Amino acid sequence: MKFNNFFLTCLLLLILPFTSKASIEVVGSLRHVHKGAAGDVYNGEIKIQNTGATDQEIKVYQTDLLYDYKDFTYYDTPVSHKRSNANWIKYSPKTAVVKANSSIYIRYTVTIPHSDTLKGTYWSVLMVEGVSPIKPTQAGQVTINTVIRYAIQIVTDLNNKGLGKLEFMKPTLLREGKQLFLAVDLKNTGDHYIAPDLTMKLFNNEGKLVKEITAPRKGIFPTCSTRFRFNLEGLKSGRTYQSVIVAQGEGQDVFGLNYSLYF
C-alpha cells in the first residue's frame, strides 16, 4: 500500500510523540591542523560543552573522511585510505558523562611515524556523539530521539613536504529556478591540502571583458574533489563567451582553464 508523503507525515505526527534533545556542542573549530616532521609528537584538545539542564552521555570514536564534487561525504572505518592518520592518534576519554551546564575536554596525542616517505597532508576524524537513553513509553507508542554528532577533523601537515595539485573536470551549466550557474569541479591530485581562490573572467567575441566572478573558497584534501559554482546572473543568453578560470593556490601555485561558454 502506498501513501503520499504528506499523508504519511500527518499519520506519524498523530501516533508518535516526538522528542528532540541536543544539549552538547563542540566549542571552537571543527578542524584542528598541526604541522610537524616525521617522528614529532603533538597534543591537542577538544572542548565539549553541555548547555542543557540534564546530564548528557557522549561517546567518541574515529572514522576516516573523504568527499567528492557530487556532494557525497564518506565516513569510513579508520585507515581506509593511504592518507589516513587515524592510527597515529591516541585519545581519551572514549565515553563520558557531561554534567548539565558544564564542559569536559577530549585530549589527543598524535605521533607522526619515523619515515622518509611521508609527505603532504594526512587526516582523519574524531566523532563526538550524544548517547540517547532508552525511555519507557506507553503501549503502542514510540519515542523518536534526535542524536547529534560532531565530526572534528584532525589534520597533520608535514613540514615543507608535498604540494597540492588541481585537476579541472569538465564544467557544467546548472539551472536552479531562474538562476544559472557554471559548475567547475576540481580534484586534488597532489599530496597536500589546498584551498584555492577561484576566479573566472568572461570575454565576448571581440575580446572585451564582460564580467569577472569569484567563487566561494573551499578546501580540498588529496584524492578528494569539490564543486565551485559561478553565478551567471546578468549575462545575456544566446551568446558565446570565452572564459578564463584561474585557481590560485599557495605561493606560486596557479592552475588555469580556458573554456568556451554558450547559453
C-alpha positions as CSV (number, residue, x, y, z in Angstrom):
1,M,0.0,0.0,0.0
2,K,1.3,3.4,-0.9
3,F,0.8,6.7,0.9
4,N,1.8,10.2,-0.3
5,N,4.4,11.9,1.9
6,F,2.0,14.5,3.3
7,F,-0.5,11.8,4.5
8,L,2.2,9.7,6.0
9,T,3.7,12.6,7.8
10,C,0.4,13.6,9.3
11,L,-0.3,10.0,10.4
12,L,3.1,9.8,12.2
13,L,2.5,13.0,14.0
14,L,-0.8,11.7,15.3
15,I,0.6,8.5,16.8
16,L,4.2,9.3,17.7
17,P,5.3,11.6,20.5
18,F,8.5,13.4,19.2
19,T,11.3,14.5,21.4
20,S,14.5,16.2,20.2
21,K,17.4,16.9,22.6
22,A,20.7,18.4,21.5
23,S,22.4,19.7,24.6
24,I,26.0,19.1,23.6
25,E,28.2,21.2,21.3
26,V,31.8,21.4,20.3
27,V,33.4,24.7,21.4
28,G,35.7,26.1,18.7
29,S,36.8,24.9,15.4
30,L,35.8,21.5,13.9
31,R,39.2,21.4,12.1
32,H,42.4,21.0,14.1
33,V,45.6,21.4,11.9
34,H,49.1,20.6,13.2
35,K,52.3,20.9,11.4
36,G,55.3,18.7,12.1
37,A,58.0,16.4,10.8
38,A,58.5,12.7,10.9
39,G,58.9,11.5,14.4
40,D,57.2,14.5,16.0
41,V,54.6,14.2,18.8
42,Y,52.0,16.8,19.4
43,N,48.9,17.2,21.6
44,G,45.6,18.8,21.3
45,E,42.2,19.1,23.0
46,I,38.6,19.4,22.1
47,K,36.2,21.2,24.4
48,I,32.7,19.6,24.7
49,Q,30.0,21.7,26.4
50,N,26.6,20.7,27.7
51,T,24.2,23.6,27.5
52,G,21.3,21.6,28.7
53,A,19.7,21.2,32.1
54,T,20.3,17.5,32.3
55,D,23.5,15.3,32.2
56,Q,24.4,14.0,28.7
57,E,26.4,10.9,28.0
58,I,28.7,11.0,24.9
59,K,30.8,8.6,23.0
60,V,33.9,9.4,21.0
61,Y,35.2,7.3,18.1
62,Q,37.4,7.5,15.0
63,T,36.5,7.5,11.3
64,D,38.1,8.4,8.1
65,L,36.8,11.2,5.8
66,L,36.6,11.5,2.0
67,Y,34.3,13.6,-0.1
68,D,33.6,14.4,-3.8
69,Y,32.2,17.0,-6.1
70,K,28.8,15.3,-6.1
71,D,28.4,16.4,-2.5
72,F,28.8,12.9,-1.1
73,T,30.8,12.5,2.2
74,Y,32.1,9.2,3.3
75,Y,32.9,8.4,6.9
76,D,34.7,5.1,6.6
77,T,36.5,2.8,9.1
78,P,39.8,4.2,10.3
79,V,42.8,3.7,8.0
80,S,40.6,3.0,5.0
81,H,42.9,5.1,2.7
82,K,46.6,5.8,2.4
83,R,46.4,9.3,3.8
84,S,44.6,8.5,7.0
85,N,46.4,9.4,10.2
86,A,43.9,7.6,12.4
87,N,46.4,5.1,13.7
88,W,48.8,7.9,14.7
89,I,46.2,9.2,17.2
90,K,45.5,8.3,20.8
91,Y,42.7,10.0,22.6
92,S,40.7,10.0,25.9
93,P,38.0,9.6,27.0
94,K,36.1,7.3,24.7
95,T,32.9,7.7,26.7
96,A,32.0,10.3,29.3
97,V,29.0,12.0,31.0
98,V,29.0,15.7,30.6
99,K,27.2,17.3,33.5
100,A,24.5,19.8,33.0
101,N,25.7,23.3,32.2
102,S,29.4,22.2,32.3
103,S,32.1,21.1,29.9
104,I,34.8,18.5,29.5
105,Y,37.9,18.1,27.3
106,I,38.8,15.3,24.9
107,R,42.6,15.2,24.8
108,Y,44.5,13.6,22.0
109,T,48.1,12.8,21.1
110,V,49.4,12.4,17.5
111,T,52.7,10.6,16.9
112,I,54.0,11.1,13.4
113,P,55.9,7.9,12.3
114,H,59.6,8.0,11.6
115,S,59.5,7.6,7.8
116,D,61.2,9.4,4.9
117,T,58.4,8.6,2.6
118,L,55.8,10.7,4.4
119,K,54.8,14.0,2.7
120,G,51.9,16.2,2.3
121,T,48.7,16.1,4.3
122,Y,47.2,13.3,6.4
123,W,43.9,13.4,8.2
124,S,41.0,11.6,10.0
125,V,38.1,12.4,12.2
126,L,37.2,12.2,15.8
127,M,33.4,11.8,16.0
128,V,31.6,13.0,19.2
129,E,28.1,11.7,19.5
130,G,25.4,12.1,22.2
131,V,24.1,8.9,23.6
132,S,20.3,8.9,23.8
133,P,18.9,7.0,26.8
134,I,16.1,4.5,26.2
135,K,13.0,5.8,27.9
136,P,9.8,3.8,28.6
137,T,6.7,4.8,26.6
138,Q,3.1,4.0,26.7
139,A,2.0,0.8,25.0
140,G,1.9,1.2,21.2
141,Q,3.9,4.4,21.2
142,V,7.4,5.1,20.0
143,T,9.7,7.9,21.2
144,I,12.0,9.4,18.5
145,N,15.2,10.9,19.8
146,T,17.4,13.0,17.6
147,V,21.1,12.1,18.0
148,I,23.6,15.0,17.4
149,R,27.1,14.2,16.4
150,Y,30.1,16.3,15.5
151,A,33.0,15.4,13.2
152,I,36.2,17.0,14.2
153,Q,39.0,16.8,11.6
154,I,42.5,16.1,13.0
155,V,44.9,17.2,10.2
156,T,48.7,16.6,10.0
157,D,50.7,18.7,7.6
158,L,54.3,17.5,7.0
159,N,56.7,20.5,7.2
160,N,57.9,21.7,3.7
161,K,56.9,18.5,2.0
162,G,54.2,17.9,-0.6
163,L,52.2,20.1,-3.0
164,G,48.6,20.4,-3.8
165,K,47.8,19.8,-7.5
166,L,44.5,20.6,-9.1
167,E,42.8,18.8,-12.0
168,F,39.9,20.6,-13.8
169,M,37.0,18.4,-14.7
170,K,34.6,19.4,-17.5
171,P,32.5,22.5,-16.5
172,T,28.7,22.1,-16.3
173,L,25.8,24.5,-16.7
174,L,23.3,24.2,-13.8
175,R,19.9,25.9,-13.6
176,E,18.2,26.3,-10.2
177,G,14.9,28.1,-10.7
178,K,15.7,31.3,-12.6
179,Q,19.4,31.2,-11.6
180,L,22.1,29.9,-13.9
181,F,25.4,28.7,-12.6
182,L,28.6,27.4,-14.2
183,A,29.8,24.4,-12.0
184,V,33.6,23.9,-12.0
185,D,34.7,20.7,-10.4
186,L,38.3,20.4,-9.1
187,K,40.1,17.3,-7.9
188,N,43.3,17.5,-5.8
189,T,45.6,15.0,-7.4
190,G,48.6,16.2,-5.3
191,D,49.6,15.2,-1.8
192,H,48.9,18.4,0.1
193,Y,45.7,20.1,1.2
194,I,44.9,23.1,-0.9
195,A,42.2,25.8,-0.6
196,P,42.3,27.7,-3.9
197,D,40.9,31.2,-4.7
198,L,38.9,30.6,-7.9
199,T,38.0,33.4,-10.3
200,M,36.5,33.5,-13.8
201,K,36.8,36.2,-16.4
202,L,34.3,36.2,-19.2
203,F,35.1,37.9,-22.6
204,N,32.9,38.5,-25.6
205,N,33.8,37.6,-29.2
206,E,35.6,41.0,-29.5
207,G,37.8,40.1,-26.6
208,K,36.2,42.7,-24.2
209,L,36.0,41.7,-20.6
210,V,32.2,41.3,-19.8
211,K,32.3,40.1,-16.2
212,E,34.6,38.8,-13.5
213,I,33.2,36.4,-11.0
214,T,34.8,34.9,-7.8
215,A,33.6,31.6,-6.3
216,P,33.4,31.0,-2.6
217,R,36.6,29.5,-1.3
218,K,36.8,25.8,-0.5
219,G,39.5,23.4,0.7
220,I,40.3,20.1,-1.0
221,F,42.1,17.2,0.6
222,P,44.3,15.0,-1.6
223,T,42.3,12.5,-3.7
224,C,39.1,14.5,-2.9
225,S,37.1,16.7,-5.2
226,T,34.7,19.6,-4.8
227,R,32.4,21.8,-6.8
228,F,32.8,25.6,-7.2
229,R,29.8,27.5,-8.7
230,F,29.9,30.7,-10.6
231,N,26.7,32.7,-10.7
232,L,26.0,33.8,-14.3
233,E,23.3,36.3,-13.3
234,G,23.2,39.4,-15.5
235,L,24.8,37.8,-18.6
236,K,22.8,37.9,-21.8
237,S,21.8,34.5,-23.1
238,G,22.1,33.3,-26.7
239,R,25.7,34.4,-26.9
240,T,29.1,32.8,-26.8
241,Y,31.6,33.8,-24.1
242,Q,35.3,32.9,-23.8
243,S,36.1,32.2,-20.1
244,V,39.4,32.1,-18.3
245,I,39.2,30.3,-15.0
246,V,42.1,30.6,-12.6
247,A,42.7,28.7,-9.4
248,Q,45.3,30.4,-7.1
249,G,46.8,28.1,-4.5
250,E,49.5,28.9,-2.0
251,G,52.6,30.8,-3.2
252,Q,53.2,30.4,-6.9
253,D,50.7,27.5,-7.4
254,V,48.4,28.7,-10.2
255,F,46.1,26.5,-12.2
256,G,44.0,27.6,-15.2
257,L,41.4,26.6,-17.7
258,N,40.2,28.2,-20.9
259,Y,36.6,27.4,-21.8
260,S,34.1,28.4,-24.4
261,L,30.7,29.0,-22.9
262,Y,27.3,29.3,-24.7
263,F,23.9,29.5,-23.1
